Amino acid sequence: MNRLQKLALMFVTGAVLVSFGAGSARSDQFSTSPRQNSGDKWRIGYYEGGAYGNYVAYLQATVKGLMELGWIQKKAIPAHEDSESLWRWLSSNAKSDYLEFATDAFYTAGWDEDSRQETKEETIDRLKKSGDIDLIIAMGTWAGQDLANDRHRTPTIVMSSSDPVGSGIIKSVEDSGYNHVHARVDPLRYERQVRVFHDIIGFQKLGIAFEDSVNGRSYAAIDLVEKVAKERGFEVVRCYTQSDIADKERAGDSVLNCFRDLAKKVDAIYVTAQGGVNAETIPLMVRIANEHGIPTFSQVGSSEVKYGFLLSISRAEGFQPIGLFMAATIAKIFNGAKPRDLNQIFEEAPNLAINLKTAEKVGLYLYAEVLAASDEIYREIEIPR
């Protein structure tokens, strides 16, 4: 069996994988059934570093998971551009005898470092002193770094952090290091992505653009990329951008400049999650790559393949498995579990997404095994709204 045939078999037979860490045995002791907080509703808060598309998807999927578990009445959730508008909707429209999305407990730093410090202190001060928030969602790396500490004791659920261990949020994939902290991890997700990309394309020089900071390297999973490169003998060509800044135009320009530079030097590009990769820049990035015949792989998922990147490992059913895992984690905490005692490892099913129009533009011949392994196939390049 050749490499592409093995790849096809892996995807066709793939299923959601849940790897159990040190706390998994203790996890099973706790119910996920709805219960009140001594006759009152459990009040949930939210903190993020700034608006980002995946954050909306994570929050919505978690809410849907809570609906499936009976904590919230089932109801269609309208589309929202950012987490703040979704939070406002939940505060007013989520019907539950058990949970409340506290209207005044949404915090965002707007990707501004000065605002981040103020927001962090305001949030922690409230968690310490008021006692009116029973659990807080820390969405993304900034939020996880700011709330995973011993300055408060409020149960904290970290979501959508690329590398919670590498960015210093948690001690290890098995242990958060704090009794009140839980961070979902998929430790091999990005390593799997790079291996699949190399299996299909067989590149010798892989370009990668990212911010040269602790968080930027974490988002890009650069250590894992370098690990696979060493094993397989290809070269990683780096280009540095600006990501976690309030000026999104400047972040976008930095990514576009890197794409123009990398397209002249490499034979494939791994497109990492960062502030400069957005609805405004993706069409330009796709055009640059396609004009140079450069295959691309989106770290984020099929939403970007739809807009013209060649490949990605997509998330199944709109984040549904992740959402149910996060909802069950929250439910167990409200049933008496310590966040630290709950399993943090959740690996997703491998679902391959491919854009056939992009494949045509970059001159890629697609083997039957690759098409057979593709769960999502896009035949045109859509323009982001």
N, C-alpha and C positions, 0 to 999 in steps of 0.2 A: 504494500500500500504506500503510495507516494505522499508527500507532505500535504498537497491540496486535497487528496482523498481523505486523509486523516482530519484535516480541517473541516471538511464537509460533514464527516461523521460526528465530530464534536458538536457542531452547531445543530444538526438535525436531531440528535438525541439529547441535547442539553436540557436541563431542568434547573429550576431555582435551587441553589445550594445554600444551606444554612450550616455554617461551621460553628461548632459549639466550643466556647472558651471555658475558662475556669469556673465562671459563674453559672454555666448552663444548668447544672443539676439543681442549684438553688432556684433558678428561674422557674422551673417546673412546679415549684411549691406554691406559686402565687396564681390566683385567678385573674382572668381578664374581664370578668363580669362587671357590669355597672354597679356602682354603689355611691352613695352620697358621703359628704364630708361631715359626719355628725349632724345630719339634717340639713346641711347647707350644700351649695354647689362648690366644686373645686374651681378655683380661679387660675387661669393660665395667662402668662405673659409671653412676650416675644421680643427678641433683640437681634439685630443684624448689623453688619458693617456698612451695608448700603444695598440698593436695589440690584437684583440680579435674577435673570430668568428662571434658573433652576430653583431658586428659593420659593417662588410661587408654586412650582410643580411639587416640591417636597411638602409644603404646607397643605396644599389642597389634597394630596394623596394621603397625608396623615389624617386629615379630617374625614376623608372618605373611609379610611380604615376604622376610625372611631364610630362612624355610622354603621359599618358592618358588624362591629362588636356590640352595638346597641347603646352606646353612650350618647349618641346624638340621633335625632330623628332623621331618616333618610330624606334627602332633598337635593335637587339639581343645584349645582354651584355654577354661577355664571363665570364667564372668562374674565380674568383680571390681568392688567398689565404689570402690576407689582404687588408685593406682599402687603403693603400698607392698605391698598384699596380692598384687597381680599380680607384683611383683618377687620376693617370697618364693616364689611358685609357680614362676616361671621359674628361680630359683636351684636349686630342688630337682628340677624336672620337665622342663626343656628339655634334650633329648638332642642333643649335638653333639660332634663330634670337633674342632671349630674354635673355638667360642665358649664363654665362661663369663660368666654374669650374677653378678658377685661378690656373695656374700651380705652382706658387711659394707660394701658400697660404695653403699648407698642413703642419700641425704641429703635431708631436707626441713626447711624453715624454719618450717612451720606457719603461714605468713602473719603471723609475729610479727617486727617489725623488730629487736628485741634478739637473738632467736634467729637471725635472718638473718645478722647480722654474725658470730656465733659459728660458724654452720654454714659460711659462706663461708670463713672463715679456716681452719677444720678441713679443709675439702675441698681448698682450694688448697695447704695445707701438705702434705697427703698426696700430691697430684699432683706437687709439686716434689720431695719427699724420698724417698718410698718406691719410686716407679717401678713399682708393681704394678698400675696401671690403664693399659690401652693406649688406651682411648677412653672419653669420658664424654658421656652424653646430658644436655644442659641443657634441661629442659622448662619452657617458659614464659618470660615477660619477665624476672622477677626472676632466674631462674637464668642466662639469657643475659647479663644485665648483670653478674652476679657473676663469671662465668667467661670472658667474652670480653675478655681483657686480656693483657698481656705478663708477668704474674706466674708463669705456668707455660707449658709447651709441649705438654701432653697434647691430642691431637686432641679437639675439642669440637664436638658436633653440636647446634645449637639448634633445637628444635621448638616448635610451637604458640605462637609469639610473634606477636601481632597485627600489630605494625609494627616489625620489627627495626631498620630505619633510623631511624625517628622516635624510638624509645626509646634510641638510642645504642649498640645492640649491635654493629652492623656499619657500615662506612663507606658502602656503597651497595648497591643490589640486585645489582650485578655483582661487587663486591669486599668481602670481609669486613673487610679491613684487617689481619688477623692470619693468618699462615701456618697456624696450627693450628685456625682457627675456620671453621665453615660454618653458615649459617643459612638455612633454606628460606624463600622469600618468594613471595607472590602479590600484587604491588604494587597491583593494581586490583580485588581481590576486593570490598572494602567499597564502593568507588565503583560497581561493577556492581550491588551490592545496592540502593543508594539509587536508582540510575537505574531499576531494574526496579520498585521499590516506587512510585516516582513515576509511571512509565508506567501502572501498573495503577490506582492510587488517585487520582492527580492532586491531591494535597493542596496546600494553601496555607501551612499552619503545621505543621511537623514537630517533635514533641517528642523530646528525647533526654536521658536521665539518665545521668550518669557522675561519677566522682570527679575533682575539679579538681586533678589532679596530672599530672606528666609521664607516668607510667604510665597513669593513668586516661584522659587524652586520647589516648594511644596505643591503648589497648584500644578506645575508642569511635570511633577513626578520625575525630575531629572535624574535622580539616583537610580531609579528603576530602569529608565531609558538607557543609561550608561551601562547598567548591569547586563541588559539584553544585548547591547552593542558589543560588549566585550565577549560574551558567549558566542555570538554569531559572526563577529568579525566585520561589522560595518562601522563607519565613522559618524559621529554626531557633530553637526555644525551648528553652533549656537549663535543667536542674535538677541540682543537685550532690548526690552521694551519698558514702558511704564504702564502699570496696571491699576494698583489701588490708590488712585488719585481722584479728586473731585472733578477735574477737567477731563471729561470724556473725549473731547475732540483731540486733545493732546495724546491721550492714551491710544486712540484710534490711529492717529498719524504715526505713532511709534511702531505699531503693528504693521501698518501698510509699508512703511520704510523697510522693515525687516523682511517682509515678503518679497519686495522688489530685490533686495540684496540676496536673499536665500535662493530665489528662483534661478539665479545665475550660477549658483555653486553646488546645488544638491540635485538628487534625482527623486526625492520624496520629501514631504513636509508633514510633521505631526502637529496639528493645530490644537494648542492647549487653551484651557479655560482662563480667561483674564478679561479685565475691564474693556480693553480695546477691541475685543472680538464681539461685535454686536450687530444689530440690524442694519446700521449704516455702513459698516465696514465689510461685512461678509460678502456682499456682491462684488466689491472691488478686489477682495482677497481671492475670490474664486476666479475672477477674470485674469488676474495676474498669474495664478497657478496654471490655469488652463491654456493661456497664451504661450506659456513656456513648456507645456506638456508635462507638468509636475503633478503626480498623484498626491492627494491629500487625505489625511485621516483625522476626523474630528474627535477629540477627547470627550466632548460633551455628550454627543449622541446623534440620533437620527434627525432631530429637529434641524441640525445644521447640514446634514446630508441632503435633506429636502431642498436646501438653498444652494447646493452646488458643490460641497465638499464630496470627495469620491466615496469614502467609506467611514463606517463607525460601527461600534458594538452598541446597539440601541437598548433602551430600557423597555421592558415588556409592559404593555397595557397601561401606558401613562403613569409609570411609577407605582402601580398598584401593589406589587409585592413589597416594595420598600415601605410604602405607606402603611400597609397592614402590620409589618414588623415594628415600625415606630409607634403605631397606635397600641399594639399589644404591650410594648415597653411602658408607655404612659399608663395604660390600664393596670399593669402589675404594680407600678409605683403607687397608684392610688389605692391598691389593695394591700399595701404594706411592705412592698419590696424596697430595698435600698438600690438606688441606681447602679452603684458599683457592683452589686451582686448579680446583675443581669447580663446575659450574653450580649456582646457588642458586635460580633462578627456576622455579617449577612452578605453572602456573595450572590450576585444576580445571575440569571440564566444568560448564556451567550446568544444574543440575537443580532445577526449581521444585517446592516443596512448599506445599500449601495445606490449610487446615482448613475444610471445608464447613459444619460446625456453627457455627463462629465467624463465617463469612461471613453465615450466616442471622441470627445474633444481632446483628451490627452493621449489618444491613440492606444488605449489599453485593450488587449484581447482578453476576454473573460472566459475562463475555462468553465465547462458545464458544472464542475464540482462547486465552484464559487457561487454560481447562480442557484444551485440546489441548496446551498447553505444559507442563502439570503432570505431573511424573514420580511424585510421591508425593501421594496424595489421602487425607486423613483425614476420615471422615464423623462422627466423634464426638470429644468432648474427654475424653481420658484423664486420670486422676489419677496423678501421679508416685508411685512407691513410696517 
